[in-house]
Amino acid sequence: MFGSRTLLLILALTGLGLQGQLWFADDGHRKTLKLRAAVAEQRADNEVLRSRNQALDAEVINLKQGRDAAEERARTDLGMIGESETFYQVVPLADAGW
């Protein structure tokens, strides 16, 4: 039948073929690296979203607990002025060419 050298050569070529598939096939090592990079990117995105959600949760709790927080939000976002307050608008001088 086959000599031991021939059998060893066949096994070596089979091993090299399998390694080539592992490293160069679309489902092999490249895809694994791409998937790992995608997972790392998604985890970073999730962390950003998690911190934003925590800030929003804290703001919701703050708005539910007191009127001061609602007034502050109305002042900054809607320009609310309180009943006992006076509004002054400072308009910069137009360029008079002086």
Jmol script that loads the backbone (N, CA, C; Angstrom):
load data "model"
ATOM      1  N   MET A   1       0.829  -1.185   0.000  1.00  0.00           N
ATOM      2  CA  MET A   1       0.000   0.000   0.000  1.00  0.00           C
ATOM      3  C   MET A   1       0.871   1.245   0.000  1.00  0.00           C
ATOM      4  N   PHE A   2       0.529   2.161   0.885  1.00  0.00           N
ATOM      5  CA  PHE A   2       1.289   3.408   0.955  1.00  0.00           C
ATOM      6  C   PHE A   2       2.464   3.240   1.886  1.00  0.00           C
ATOM      7  N   GLY A   3       3.533   3.909   1.543  1.00  0.00           N
ATOM      8  CA  GLY A   3       4.670   3.934   2.439  1.00  0.00           C
ATOM      9  C   GLY A   3       4.435   4.968   3.524  1.00  0.00           C
ATOM     10  N   SER A   4       5.238   4.910   4.539  1.00  0.00           N
ATOM     11  CA  SER A   4       5.059   5.845   5.646  1.00  0.00           C
ATOM     12  C   SER A   4       5.330   7.290   5.203  1.00  0.00           C
ATOM     13  N   ARG A   5       6.253   7.465   4.233  1.00  0.00           N
ATOM     14  CA  ARG A   5       6.515   8.820   3.732  1.00  0.00           C
ATOM     15  C   ARG A   5       5.308   9.360   2.965  1.00  0.00           C
ATOM     16  N   THR A   6       4.701   8.536   2.188  1.00  0.00           N
ATOM     17  CA  THR A   6       3.542   8.948   1.411  1.00  0.00           C
ATOM     18  C   THR A   6       2.386   9.309   2.340  1.00  0.00           C
ATOM     19  N   LEU A   7       2.163   8.477   3.347  1.00  0.00           N
ATOM     20  CA  LEU A   7       1.102   8.747   4.318  1.00  0.00           C
ATOM     21  C   LEU A   7       1.378  10.047   5.078  1.00  0.00           C
ATOM     22  N   LEU A   8       2.623  10.263   5.466  1.00  0.00           N
ATOM     23  CA  LEU A   8       3.001  11.491   6.166  1.00  0.00           C
ATOM     24  C   LEU A   8       2.810  12.715   5.262  1.00  0.00           C
ATOM     25  N   LEU A   9       3.144  12.590   3.983  1.00  0.00           N
ATOM     26  CA  LEU A   9       2.961  13.676   3.034  1.00  0.00           C
ATOM     27  C   LEU A   9       1.476  13.984   2.835  1.00  0.00           C
ATOM     28  N   ILE A  10       0.646  12.973   2.753  1.00  0.00           N
ATOM     29  CA  ILE A  10      -0.801  13.163   2.599  1.00  0.00           C
ATOM     30  C   ILE A  10      -1.367  13.857   3.837  1.00  0.00           C
ATOM     31  N   LEU A  11      -0.963  13.427   5.009  1.00  0.00           N
ATOM     32  CA  LEU A  11      -1.425  14.056   6.250  1.00  0.00           C
ATOM     33  C   LEU A  11      -0.962  15.514   6.349  1.00  0.00           C
ATOM     34  N   ALA A  12       0.266  15.787   5.942  1.00  0.00           N
ATOM     35  CA  ALA A  12       0.790  17.155   5.991  1.00  0.00           C
ATOM     36  C   ALA A  12       0.024  18.059   5.024  1.00  0.00           C
ATOM     37  N   LEU A  13      -0.237  17.558   3.811  1.00  0.00           N
ATOM     38  CA  LEU A  13      -0.990  18.345   2.829  1.00  0.00           C
ATOM     39  C   LEU A  13      -2.432  18.574   3.298  1.00  0.00           C
ATOM     40  N   THR A  14      -3.023  17.582   3.913  1.00  0.00           N
ATOM     41  CA  THR A  14      -4.380  17.738   4.452  1.00  0.00           C
ATOM     42  C   THR A  14      -4.383  18.783   5.563  1.00  0.00           C
ATOM     43  N   GLY A  15      -3.394  18.728   6.441  1.00  0.00           N
ATOM     44  CA  GLY A  15      -3.287  19.718   7.516  1.00  0.00           C
ATOM     45  C   GLY A  15      -3.095  21.123   6.971  1.00  0.00           C
ATOM     46  N   LEU A  16      -2.253  21.275   5.975  1.00  0.00           N
ATOM     47  CA  LEU A  16      -2.039  22.589   5.366  1.00  0.00           C
ATOM     48  C   LEU A  16      -3.317  23.086   4.681  1.00  0.00           C
ATOM     49  N   GLY A  17      -4.044  22.190   4.037  1.00  0.00           N
ATOM     50  CA  GLY A  17      -5.298  22.580   3.399  1.00  0.00           C
ATOM     51  C   GLY A  17      -6.316  23.061   4.419  1.00  0.00           C
ATOM     52  N   LEU A  18      -6.399  22.349   5.547  1.00  0.00           N
ATOM     53  CA  LEU A  18      -7.326  22.764   6.594  1.00  0.00           C
ATOM     54  C   LEU A  18      -6.911  24.096   7.211  1.00  0.00           C
ATOM     55  N   GLN A  19      -5.621  24.296   7.404  1.00  0.00           N
ATOM     56  CA  GLN A  19      -5.140  25.573   7.937  1.00  0.00           C
ATOM     57  C   GLN A  19      -5.431  26.710   6.958  1.00  0.00           C
ATOM     58  N   GLY A  20      -5.254  26.442   5.675  1.00  0.00           N
ATOM     59  CA  GLY A  20      -5.563  27.457   4.662  1.00  0.00           C
ATOM     60  C   GLY A  20      -7.024  27.839   4.694  1.00  0.00           C
ATOM     61  N   GLN A  21      -7.900  26.871   4.856  1.00  0.00           N
ATOM     62  CA  GLN A  21      -9.328  27.182   4.967  1.00  0.00           C
ATOM     63  C   GLN A  21      -9.611  28.000   6.218  1.00  0.00           C
ATOM     64  N   LEU A  22      -8.959  27.638   7.297  1.00  0.00           N
ATOM     65  CA  LEU A  22      -9.174  28.359   8.549  1.00  0.00           C
ATOM     66  C   LEU A  22      -8.759  29.822   8.419  1.00  0.00           C
ATOM     67  N   TRP A  23      -7.633  30.087   7.807  1.00  0.00           N
ATOM     68  CA  TRP A  23      -7.103  31.441   7.747  1.00  0.00           C
ATOM     69  C   TRP A  23      -7.666  32.274   6.605  1.00  0.00           C
ATOM     70  N   PHE A  24      -7.972  31.657   5.472  1.00  0.00           N
ATOM     71  CA  PHE A  24      -8.301  32.441   4.288  1.00  0.00           C
ATOM     72  C   PHE A  24      -9.737  32.321   3.812  1.00  0.00           C
ATOM     73  N   ALA A  25     -10.516  31.419   4.349  1.00  0.00           N
ATOM     74  CA  ALA A  25     -11.910  31.285   3.924  1.00  0.00           C
ATOM     75  C   ALA A  25     -12.748  32.415   4.522  1.00  0.00           C
ATOM     76  N   ASP A  26     -13.897  32.678   3.902  1.00  0.00           N
ATOM     77  CA  ASP A  26     -14.782  33.745   4.395  1.00  0.00           C
ATOM     78  C   ASP A  26     -15.333  33.439   5.778  1.00  0.00           C
ATOM     79  N   ASP A  27     -15.493  32.200   6.109  1.00  0.00           N
ATOM     80  CA  ASP A  27     -16.012  31.809   7.422  1.00  0.00           C
ATOM     81  C   ASP A  27     -14.908  31.547   8.432  1.00  0.00           C
ATOM     82  N   GLY A  28     -13.691  31.837   8.083  1.00  0.00           N
ATOM     83  CA  GLY A  28     -12.573  31.494   8.945  1.00  0.00           C
ATOM     84  C   GLY A  28     -12.153  32.606   9.880  1.00  0.00           C
ATOM     85  N   HIS A  29     -10.868  32.762   9.978  1.00  0.00           N
ATOM     86  CA  HIS A  29     -10.259  33.675  10.950  1.00  0.00           C
ATOM     87  C   HIS A  29     -10.632  35.138  10.686  1.00  0.00           C
ATOM     88  N   ARG A  30     -10.697  35.543   9.416  1.00  0.00           N
ATOM     89  CA  ARG A  30     -11.045  36.927   9.090  1.00  0.00           C
ATOM     90  C   ARG A  30     -12.430  37.285   9.602  1.00  0.00           C
ATOM     91  N   LYS A  31     -13.375  36.381   9.404  1.00  0.00           N
ATOM     92  CA  LYS A  31     -14.733  36.653   9.872  1.00  0.00           C
ATOM     93  C   LYS A  31     -14.762  36.754  11.391  1.00  0.00           C
ATOM     94  N   THR A  32     -13.997  35.909  12.055  1.00  0.00           N
ATOM     95  CA  THR A  32     -13.926  35.954  13.509  1.00  0.00           C
ATOM     96  C   THR A  32     -13.374  37.301  13.984  1.00  0.00           C
ATOM     97  N   LEU A  33     -12.336  37.797  13.316  1.00  0.00           N
ATOM     98  CA  LEU A  33     -11.770  39.101  13.682  1.00  0.00           C
ATOM     99  C   LEU A  33     -12.767  40.225  13.437  1.00  0.00           C
ATOM    100  N   LYS A  34     -13.484  40.154  12.319  1.00  0.00           N
ATOM    101  CA  LYS A  34     -14.490  41.177  12.024  1.00  0.00           C
ATOM    102  C   LYS A  34     -15.606  41.149  13.056  1.00  0.00           C
ATOM    103  N   LEU A  35     -16.032  39.963  13.436  1.00  0.00           N
ATOM    104  CA  LEU A  35     -17.091  39.841  14.444  1.00  0.00           C
ATOM    105  C   LEU A  35     -16.625  40.362  15.796  1.00  0.00           C
ATOM    106  N   ARG A  36     -15.395  40.088  16.163  1.00  0.00           N
ATOM    107  CA  ARG A  36     -14.862  40.598  17.434  1.00  0.00           C
ATOM    108  C   ARG A  36     -14.809  42.124  17.424  1.00  0.00           C
ATOM    109  N   ALA A  37     -14.398  42.706  16.299  1.00  0.00           N
ATOM    110  CA  ALA A  37     -14.358  44.166  16.196  1.00  0.00           C
ATOM    111  C   ALA A  37     -15.770  44.747  16.277  1.00  0.00           C
ATOM    112  N   ALA A  38     -16.729  44.084  15.625  1.00  0.00           N
ATOM    113  CA  ALA A  38     -18.114  44.563  15.668  1.00  0.00           C
ATOM    114  C   ALA A  38     -18.677  44.482  17.081  1.00  0.00           C
ATOM    115  N   VAL A  39     -18.347  43.420  17.795  1.00  0.00           N
ATOM    116  CA  VAL A  39     -18.809  43.276  19.180  1.00  0.00           C
ATOM    117  C   VAL A  39     -18.199  44.366  20.062  1.00  0.00           C
ATOM    118  N   ALA A  40     -16.928  44.648  19.885  1.00  0.00           N
ATOM    119  CA  ALA A  40     -16.271  45.700  20.681  1.00  0.00           C
ATOM    120  C   ALA A  40     -16.898  47.063  20.383  1.00  0.00           C
ATOM    121  N   GLU A  41     -17.181  47.332  19.112  1.00  0.00           N
ATOM    122  CA  GLU A  41     -17.813  48.604  18.747  1.00  0.00           C
ATOM    123  C   GLU A  41     -19.211  48.709  19.336  1.00  0.00           C
ATOM    124  N   GLN A  42     -19.958  47.614  19.290  1.00  0.00           N
ATOM    125  CA  GLN A  42     -21.319  47.620  19.840  1.00  0.00           C
ATOM    126  C   GLN A  42     -21.290  47.815  21.350  1.00  0.00           C
ATOM    127  N   ARG A  43     -20.317  47.215  22.012  1.00  0.00           N
ATOM    128  CA  ARG A  43     -20.191  47.402  23.466  1.00  0.00           C
ATOM    129  C   ARG A  43     -19.893  48.854  23.811  1.00  0.00           C
ATOM    130  N   ALA A  44     -19.036  49.498  23.015  1.00  0.00           N
ATOM    131  CA  ALA A  44     -18.739  50.916  23.249  1.00  0.00           C
ATOM    132  C   ALA A  44     -19.992  51.764  23.029  1.00  0.00           C
ATOM    133  N   ASP A  45     -20.726  51.466  21.961  1.00  0.00           N
ATOM    134  CA  ASP A  45     -21.980  52.187  21.706  1.00  0.00           C
ATOM    135  C   ASP A  45     -22.973  51.979  22.849  1.00  0.00           C
ATOM    136  N   ASN A  46     -23.061  50.750  23.321  1.00  0.00           N
ATOM    137  CA  ASN A  46     -23.976  50.446  24.424  1.00  0.00           C
ATOM    138  C   ASN A  46     -23.596  51.209  25.688  1.00  0.00           C
ATOM    139  N   GLU A  47     -22.308  51.366  25.937  1.00  0.00           N
ATOM    140  CA  GLU A  47     -21.871  52.095  27.134  1.00  0.00           C
ATOM    141  C   GLU A  47     -22.258  53.564  27.045  1.00  0.00           C
ATOM    142  N   VAL A  48     -22.107  54.151  25.860  1.00  0.00           N
ATOM    143  CA  VAL A  48     -22.511  55.546  25.664  1.00  0.00           C
ATOM    144  C   VAL A  48     -24.014  55.689  25.891  1.00  0.00           C
ATOM    145  N   LEU A  49     -24.775  54.767  25.312  1.00  0.00           N
ATOM    146  CA  LEU A  49     -26.229  54.820  25.477  1.00  0.00           C
ATOM    147  C   LEU A  49     -26.647  54.559  26.922  1.00  0.00           C
ATOM    148  N   ARG A  50     -25.927  53.688  27.595  1.00  0.00           N
ATOM    149  CA  ARG A  50     -26.239  53.400  28.996  1.00  0.00           C
ATOM    150  C   ARG A  50     -26.044  54.637  29.860  1.00  0.00           C
ATOM    151  N   SER A  51     -24.945  55.364  29.629  1.00  0.00           N
ATOM    152  CA  SER A  51     -24.712  56.575  30.430  1.00  0.00           C
ATOM    153  C   SER A  51     -25.744  57.652  30.099  1.00  0.00           C
ATOM    154  N   ARG A  52     -26.147  57.748  28.824  1.00  0.00           N
ATOM    155  CA  ARG A  52     -27.189  58.718  28.460  1.00  0.00           C
ATOM    156  C   ARG A  52     -28.514  58.354  29.112  1.00  0.00           C
ATOM    157  N   ASN A  53     -28.838  57.068  29.130  1.00  0.00           N
ATOM    158  CA  ASN A  53     -30.074  56.629  29.763  1.00  0.00           C
ATOM    159  C   ASN A  53     -30.064  56.896  31.260  1.00  0.00           C
ATOM    160  N   GLN A  54     -28.922  56.719  31.905  1.00  0.00           N
ATOM    161  CA  GLN A  54     -28.830  57.004  33.339  1.00  0.00           C
ATOM    162  C   GLN A  54     -29.057  58.489  33.607  1.00  0.00           C
ATOM    163  N   ALA A  55     -28.502  59.343  32.739  1.00  0.00           N
ATOM    164  CA  ALA A  55     -28.707  60.783  32.910  1.00  0.00           C
ATOM    165  C   ALA A  55     -30.179  61.134  32.714  1.00  0.00           C
ATOM    166  N   LEU A  56     -30.813  60.530  31.728  1.00  0.00           N
ATOM    167  CA  LEU A  56     -32.235  60.784  31.501  1.00  0.00           C
ATOM    168  C   LEU A  56     -33.089  60.263  32.658  1.00  0.00           C
ATOM    169  N   ASP A  57     -32.729  59.097  33.185  1.00  0.00           N
ATOM    170  CA  ASP A  57     -33.460  58.564  34.345  1.00  0.00           C
ATOM    171  C   ASP A  57     -33.351  59.508  35.540  1.00  0.00           C
ATOM    172  N   ALA A  58     -32.142  60.026  35.765  1.00  0.00           N
ATOM    173  CA  ALA A  58     -31.953  60.959  36.880  1.00  0.00           C
ATOM    174  C   ALA A  58     -32.772  62.223  36.661  1.00  0.00           C
ATOM    175  N   GLU A  59     -32.839  62.690  35.427  1.00  0.00           N
ATOM    176  CA  GLU A  59     -33.622  63.894  35.143  1.00  0.00           C
ATOM    177  C   GLU A  59     -35.112  63.639  35.332  1.00  0.00           C
ATOM    178  N   VAL A  60     -35.590  62.474  34.938  1.00  0.00           N
ATOM    179  CA  VAL A  60     -37.009  62.135  35.123  1.00  0.00           C
ATOM    180  C   VAL A  60     -37.346  62.083  36.605  1.00  0.00           C
ATOM    181  N   ILE A  61     -36.492  61.459  37.385  1.00  0.00           N
ATOM    182  CA  ILE A  61     -36.717  61.384  38.837  1.00  0.00           C
ATOM    183  C   ILE A  61     -36.726  62.784  39.435  1.00  0.00           C
ATOM    184  N   ASN A  62     -35.791  63.624  38.991  1.00  0.00           N
ATOM    185  CA  ASN A  62     -35.714  64.989  39.479  1.00  0.00           C
ATOM    186  C   ASN A  62     -36.972  65.771  39.118  1.00  0.00           C
ATOM    187  N   LEU A  63     -37.460  65.591  37.903  1.00  0.00           N
ATOM    188  CA  LEU A  63     -38.671  66.301  37.484  1.00  0.00           C
ATOM    189  C   LEU A  63     -39.908  65.809  38.239  1.00  0.00           C
ATOM    190  N   LYS A  64     -39.939  64.529  38.560  1.00  0.00           N
ATOM    191  CA  LYS A  64     -41.086  63.989  39.295  1.00  0.00           C
ATOM    192  C   LYS A  64     -41.095  64.437  40.748  1.00  0.00           C
ATOM    193  N   GLN A  65     -39.925  64.684  41.318  1.00  0.00           N
ATOM    194  CA  GLN A  65     -39.839  64.956  42.749  1.00  0.00           C
ATOM    195  C   GLN A  65     -40.078  66.412  43.124  1.00  0.00           C
ATOM    196  N   GLY A  66     -39.835  67.337  42.236  1.00  0.00           N
ATOM    197  CA  GLY A  66     -39.985  68.718  42.681  1.00  0.00           C
ATOM    198  C   GLY A  66     -40.347  69.674  41.582  1.00  0.00           C
ATOM    199  N   ARG A  67     -40.930  70.777  42.007  1.00  0.00           N
ATOM    200  CA  ARG A  67     -41.347  71.803  41.081  1.00  0.00           C
ATOM    201  C   ARG A  67     -40.151  72.637  40.617  1.00  0.00           C
ATOM    202  N   ASP A  68     -39.142  72.756  41.463  1.00  0.00           N
ATOM    203  CA  ASP A  68     -37.966  73.551  41.120  1.00  0.00           C
ATOM    204  C   ASP A  68     -37.284  73.031  39.858  1.00  0.00           C
ATOM    205  N   ALA A  69     -37.188  71.733  39.740  1.00  0.00           N
ATOM    206  CA  ALA A  69     -36.546  71.163  38.557  1.00  0.00           C
ATOM    207  C   ALA A  69     -37.364  71.450  37.303  1.00  0.00           C
ATOM    208  N   ALA A  70     -38.681  71.378  37.419  1.00  0.00           N
ATOM    209  CA  ALA A  70     -39.542  71.675  36.276  1.00  0.00           C
ATOM    210  C   ALA A  70     -39.419  73.142  35.879  1.00  0.00           C
ATOM    211  N   GLU A  71     -39.362  74.030  36.861  1.00  0.00           N
ATOM    212  CA  GLU A  71     -39.197  75.452  36.570  1.00  0.00           C
ATOM    213  C   GLU A  71     -37.847  75.720  35.908  1.00  0.00           C
ATOM    214  N   GLU A  72     -36.823  75.081  36.399  1.00  0.00           N
ATOM    215  CA  GLU A  72     -35.495  75.275  35.816  1.00  0.00           C
ATOM    216  C   GLU A  72     -35.480  74.822  34.357  1.00  0.00           C
ATOM    217  N   ARG A  73     -36.101  73.701  34.112  1.00  0.00           N
ATOM    218  CA  ARG A  73     -36.173  73.192  32.732  1.00  0.00           C
ATOM    219  C   ARG A  73     -36.987  74.145  31.855  1.00  0.00           C
ATOM    220  N   ALA A  74     -38.077  74.680  32.384  1.00  0.00           N
ATOM    221  CA  ALA A  74     -38.895  75.624  31.615  1.00  0.00           C
ATOM    222  C   ALA A  74     -38.124  76.916  31.351  1.00  0.00           C
ATOM    223  N   ARG A  75     -37.322  77.362  32.306  1.00  0.00           N
ATOM    224  CA  ARG A  75     -36.540  78.581  32.112  1.00  0.00           C
ATOM    225  C   ARG A  75     -35.506  78.392  31.005  1.00  0.00           C
ATOM    226  N   THR A  76     -34.792  77.299  31.061  1.00  0.00           N
ATOM    227  CA  THR A  76     -33.708  77.107  30.091  1.00  0.00           C
ATOM    228  C   THR A  76     -34.236  76.738  28.711  1.00  0.00           C
ATOM    229  N   ASP A  77     -35.268  75.909  28.635  1.00  0.00           N
ATOM    230  CA  ASP A  77     -35.738  75.435  27.337  1.00  0.00           C
ATOM    231  C   ASP A  77     -36.822  76.319  26.729  1.00  0.00           C
ATOM    232  N   LEU A  78     -37.673  76.900  27.566  1.00  0.00           N
ATOM    233  CA  LEU A  78     -38.824  77.640  27.054  1.00  0.00           C
ATOM    234  C   LEU A  78     -38.760  79.139  27.318  1.00  0.00           C
ATOM    235  N   GLY A  79     -37.777  79.598  28.081  1.00  0.00           N
ATOM    236  CA  GLY A  79     -37.650  81.019  28.368  1.00  0.00           C
ATOM    237  C   GLY A  79     -38.690  81.527  29.355  1.00  0.00           C
ATOM    238  N   MET A  80     -39.091  80.689  30.295  1.00  0.00           N
ATOM    239  CA  MET A  80     -40.112  81.079  31.275  1.00  0.00           C
ATOM    240  C   MET A  80     -39.594  82.184  32.206  1.00  0.00           C
ATOM    241  N   ILE A  81     -40.496  83.096  32.561  1.00  0.00           N
ATOM    242  CA  ILE A  81     -40.189  84.164  33.518  1.00  0.00           C
ATOM    243  C   ILE A  81     -41.193  84.038  34.653  1.00  0.00           C
ATOM    244  N   GLY A  82     -40.708  84.081  35.896  1.00  0.00           N
ATOM    245  CA  GLY A  82     -41.584  83.969  37.054  1.00  0.00           C
ATOM    246  C   GLY A  82     -42.460  85.204  37.236  1.00  0.00           C
ATOM    247  N   GLU A  83     -43.522  85.070  38.025  1.00  0.00           N
ATOM    248  CA  GLU A  83     -44.473  86.165  38.237  1.00  0.00           C
ATOM    249  C   GLU A  83     -43.828  87.372  38.924  1.00  0.00           C
ATOM    250  N   SER A  84     -42.918  87.141  39.829  1.00  0.00           N
ATOM    251  CA  SER A  84     -42.311  88.258  40.573  1.00  0.00           C
ATOM    252  C   SER A  84     -40.976  88.676  39.962  1.00  0.00           C
ATOM    253  N   GLU A  85     -40.678  88.261  38.779  1.00  0.00           N
ATOM    254  CA  GLU A  85     -39.404  88.566  38.142  1.00  0.00           C
ATOM    255  C   GLU A  85     -39.601  89.586  37.023  1.00  0.00           C
ATOM    256  N   THR A  86     -38.540  90.296  36.716  1.00  0.00           N
ATOM    257  CA  THR A  86     -38.556  91.258  35.616  1.00  0.00           C
ATOM    258  C   THR A  86     -37.547  90.777  34.575  1.00  0.00           C
ATOM    259  N   PHE A  87     -37.954  90.804  33.334  1.00  0.00           N
ATOM    260  CA  PHE A  87     -37.107  90.343  32.246  1.00  0.00           C
ATOM    261  C   PHE A  87     -36.414  91.534  31.594  1.00  0.00           C
ATOM    262  N   TYR A  88     -35.101  91.456  31.501  1.00  0.00           N
ATOM    263  CA  TYR A  88     -34.318  92.486  30.815  1.00  0.00           C
ATOM    264  C   TYR A  88     -33.601  91.820  29.657  1.00  0.00           C
ATOM    265  N   GLN A  89     -33.744  92.392  28.487  1.00  0.00           N
ATOM    266  CA  GLN A  89     -33.041  91.868  27.321  1.00  0.00           C
ATOM    267  C   GLN A  89     -31.971  92.875  26.937  1.00  0.00           C
ATOM    268  N   VAL A  90     -30.742  92.429  26.871  1.00  0.00           N
ATOM    269  CA  VAL A  90     -29.618  93.290  26.522  1.00  0.00           C
ATOM    270  C   VAL A  90     -29.311  93.064  25.052  1.00  0.00           C
ATOM    271  N   VAL A  91     -29.432  94.154  24.284  1.00  0.00           N
ATOM    272  CA  VAL A  91     -29.186  94.082  22.850  1.00  0.00           C
ATOM    273  C   VAL A  91     -27.867  94.774  22.560  1.00  0.00           C
ATOM    274  N   PRO A  92     -26.931  94.112  21.918  1.00  0.00           N
ATOM    275  CA  PRO A  92     -25.647  94.760  21.612  1.00  0.00           C
ATOM    276  C   PRO A  92     -25.844  95.887  20.605  1.00  0.00           C
ATOM    277  N   LEU A  93     -25.021  96.907  20.737  1.00  0.00           N
ATOM    278  CA  LEU A  93     -25.076  98.034  19.824  1.00  0.00           C
ATOM    279  C   LEU A  93     -24.701  97.588  18.414  1.00  0.00           C
ATOM    280  N   ALA A  94     -25.413  98.133  17.442  1.00  0.00           N
ATOM    281  CA  ALA A  94     -25.065  97.837  16.048  1.00  0.00           C
ATOM    282  C   ALA A  94     -23.762  98.543  15.732  1.00  0.00           C
ATOM    283  N   ASP A  95     -23.047  98.042  14.781  1.00  0.00           N
ATOM    284  CA  ASP A  95     -21.770  98.631  14.393  1.00  0.00           C
ATOM    285  C   ASP A  95     -22.007 100.008  13.795  1.00  0.00           C
ATOM    286  N   ALA A  96     -21.671 101.067  14.545  1.00  0.00           N
ATOM    287  CA  ALA A  96     -21.914 102.437  14.114  1.00  0.00           C
ATOM    288  C   ALA A  96     -20.777 102.982  13.296  1.00  0.00           C
ATOM    289  N   GLY A  97     -19.733 102.201  13.099  1.00  0.00           N
ATOM    290  CA  GLY A  97     -18.592 102.641  12.296  1.00  0.00           C
ATOM    291  C   GLY A  97     -17.701 103.640  13.018  1.00  0.00           C
ATOM    292  N   TRP A  98     -17.672 103.616  14.324  1.00  0.00           N
ATOM    293  CA  TRP A  98     -16.866 104.566  15.077  1.00  0.00           C
ATOM    294  C   TRP A  98     -15.450 104.218  14.994  1.00  0.00           C
TER     295      TRP A  98
END
end "model"
wireframe off; spacefill off
backbone 0.3
color backbone group
